[in-house]
Amino acid sequence: MIETTLFTPAESQVLSNSPLFKGIDLTTAYPFMQHWSIREITIGQILLSPMKDNKELLILLEGEWVVTISATSNRPLARIFPGQCVGELSILDDQRPSSHVIATHNSRYLAIQRDELWRFLCAYPMAALNLLRIMATRTRDKSELLESSLGLLHEYRVRAETDTLTGLHNRNWLMDIFPQQLELSMRIGQPVVLMIIDVDFFKKVNDGFGHAVGDQVLKHIAILMQTDIRATDLLARYGGEEFVVMMPATLLVEGQASAERLRKRIQKTPMPINDTDSINLTISIGLSECLTGWTLTDLLNASDQALYMAKNNGRNQVVCWKNPF
Ligand SMILES: Nc1nc2c(ncn2[C@@H]2O[C@H](COP(=O)(O)OP(=O)(O)OP(=O)(O)O)[C@@H](O)[C@H]2O)c(=O)[nH]1
């Protein structure tokens, strides 16, 4: 970094247009300005970092900087242009900077030491007011950024937990939410039933009508299931042509009746593939009630065993898991 105390005419222009000096006649401020220093920094260098104390207010004279969360982040929180300043917050609260400021162009800037800044602000209250305005704008920008980041975070989470084909929750969501529901139900002593639903001979649909029609079938079944289950039931696509429903506050006989109703509904609702033709569909369902001390894995295993029996017994049926002991 090269230090000098000279302003070029262009730099004087930048300073007089700077939001910090708005309404101030800088020609009267020379006694203060002679203690400020001008520096140069090359592209890629870090001006401020949360790892380093900062005792200066920096005003960009020429070039461009970015404010980022981390030194390697390629998503800037803000861009800094000539006339704008950085570092004011860490000077005021005596904490390290909260983000990185990095030069994205070779730059020249003005550095004002904290004590010099206080002296200047005392002599020019207008500058103190300007600084307040700058900080208020920054706080507002940060809140908006935080809000949009939270929105993005929520969107990413929803995407990560949603099956893109059917729009149902996916296995990630299931593995996160089902254990929580199970624990809650066990704690308050409520029965829980879990059913695994598998489309019968689905491979034949794919082979006979094509994968796109197979996809349509999965969507068709997803919609029928969604409209069939209770609001308190938890439904997810488990993978391939398998779906899982967790039914809190449900006894096995009640779950069995729901499963039977769903099976009949799917059987009675063929999926149209054109104006005249449709595909008849059936499902097999295995279900089990959660026993004391069971984990989600135990419950899934039991329902899966019941499903296996439903398939083996000829499909298009509901089988409840029976305790062999
Ligand atoms: N179209 C489509 N097919 C899928 C998808 N996921 C899995 N499959 C296919 O689903 C088929 C499942 O075949 P199988 O496991 O043999 O099951 P099945 O033909 O239904 O036989 P049973 O379950 O025994 O009645 C496989 O051919 C998979 O490739 C998907 O998202 N879309």
The ligand as an ORCA input file, in Angstrom:
! r2SCAN-3c Opt
* xyz 0 1
  N     -42.115    -44.036    -14.523
  C     -41.424    -44.184    -13.394
  N     -40.980    -45.404    -13.048
  C     -40.314    -45.558    -11.899
  C     -40.027    -44.461    -11.067
  N     -39.346    -44.904     -9.991
  C     -39.208    -46.246    -10.152
  N     -39.797    -46.642    -11.298
  C     -39.888    -47.999    -11.869
  O     -40.829    -48.753    -11.129
  C     -40.610    -50.121    -11.419
  C     -40.885    -50.944    -10.193
  O     -40.782    -52.276    -10.566
  P     -40.904    -53.467     -9.540
  O     -40.094    -53.112     -8.323
  O     -40.534    -54.703    -10.282
  O     -42.374    -53.463     -9.055
  P     -43.720    -53.847     -9.804
  O     -43.545    -53.997    -11.274
  O     -44.719    -52.849     -9.350
  O     -44.021    -55.244     -9.189
  P     -44.763    -55.539     -7.820
  O     -44.423    -54.402     -6.869
  O     -44.211    -56.836     -7.354
  O     -46.205    -55.592     -8.085
  C     -39.175    -50.237    -11.943
  O     -39.231    -50.585    -13.319
  C     -38.638    -48.816    -11.789
  O     -37.745    -48.465    -12.838
  C     -40.466    -43.161    -11.474
  O     -40.277    -42.142    -10.827
  N     -41.160    -43.091    -12.639
*
